[in-house]
């Protein structure tokens, strides 16, 4: 599958469709099983609070993976993402209630590069706080 977005059709400042991703305790348990990361801060409220966290928190790599979905959904091909990096700035807190947590992601094209590539800057928020810093992806377009 190739990128469905044409390089010529994209301008600096182009906003990608925003998305929100719910996170529940069940989601974290499933991710722990898939990733092998069973750190109790991701599933044990008592332990998380004992080490100074407000509650159970989402895995950083899970948060990073949810955020890049905005880019892969926009471009139509996960393989079009050729670089991706973030700084983890704040945790995504996941209360044990019906709502859990929420990761809200926006993104825009920040630069047009050589070889049909663009840099996309992402903003990931949860509970009104930025949870990823320096979140950038390089995407190869058609």
N, C-alpha and C positions, 0 to 999 in steps of 0.2 A: 504494500500500500504506500503510495506517495503522498506528500503534502498536497492538500486540496486548495490551499491559499496561494495565489500568485504573487511573487515578489513585486512585480510592477503595480499591483493593485493596493499595496500597503504603503502607508506614509508614517513618518515619525509622529507619534501622538495617537495613532489608531488605538482605540480601546477595545479590548477583548470582552466578550460577554462575561459578566461577573457571575460567581456561583457561591453557594453556601453548602457546607458539608456538615451534617450532624455527626456527633461522636457520642456514643453511649458506652457504658461499661462493657456491654456485650461486644461491641466493636473492638475495644481494646483487648479483650480476651482472645478474640479471633485473630487479631494482628499479632499478639504475643505467640500464638501457636504457629502462625505462618513465618514469623521472623526468628523465633527462638529467643526473643528478649522477654524473659519472665521476671524482670525487675519488679519487686512488689510495689514500687511507687506508681505503677501503671494499673494495679488492680486491688491493692489493699489500703483502704482508707486510713486505718489506724496507723499503719507503717508510714504512709505518706505524711501524715500530720506529725508523727514522731520525729521525722527528719526535717521538719520545718516547712513543708509544703501546705498550701491551703486545703488540698484534697488530692484525690487521685489525678494524675496528669497523663495526657496522651503522649505516646512515644514521639520523639522529635522526628524520626524518619517517617512515621505515619503522617505527621503534620506536613512535612515536606512533600510527601507523595500526594496527599490530597490537594495541596496548592498547585502542583504542576498539572493537575487535571484540567485546569482552566486553559492552559496552553495546548495540551494534547487534544482536548475537545475542539478548540478553535482551528487548529491546523489539520485535524483529521487523521494524523499519523503519529503515534508515540515515537516512532523511529526518527522523526524529523527533529526531535530535540537532541542536539549534538553536545551541548554543555548545560549544566544546571548546578547552581550552588546557592547556599543560604547561610545565614548566621542565625542561630537559635537565640532569640532575645528574651522571650517570656514563654512560660508553659501554657498549654491549652488545658484548663481545669475542666474535669469531667465529673460533675456531681452525680450522686446515685439517686436520680429522680427520673421522671418520665421524659424530661427534655434533654438531659445530659449536657454536652457542650456543643459549640457551633464554631466552625472555622469559615470565615467569610473572606473570599479572595477576589481581588480586582487585579487587572494587569493591563499594560499598554506597551506598544512598540516604542522603545526608547532610542533606537538607532538602527539605521540600515547599514549593513556591513557588506563586504565583498562576497562573491560566490553565492548570491541569492540567499544570504543569511541576514537575519534581523536579531537584535537583542530585545528581549521582552523583560521588563521589570514588573515584578509582582508585589502586591501588598496583601499580607495575610493577617487578619484580625480575629480576635476572640474576646468576647466580653469587653469590647471597647478598647482593647490593647493590641498593639502590634506584636505578633508572635514570631515573625520571621523578619530578619533584617538582611539587607543586601541580597535580596532574593532576585536572581537573574537567570535567564535562560537564553541560550543561543539556539535559534531555530532555522533549519534549512527549508526554504520555501520552493515551490515549483517555478 
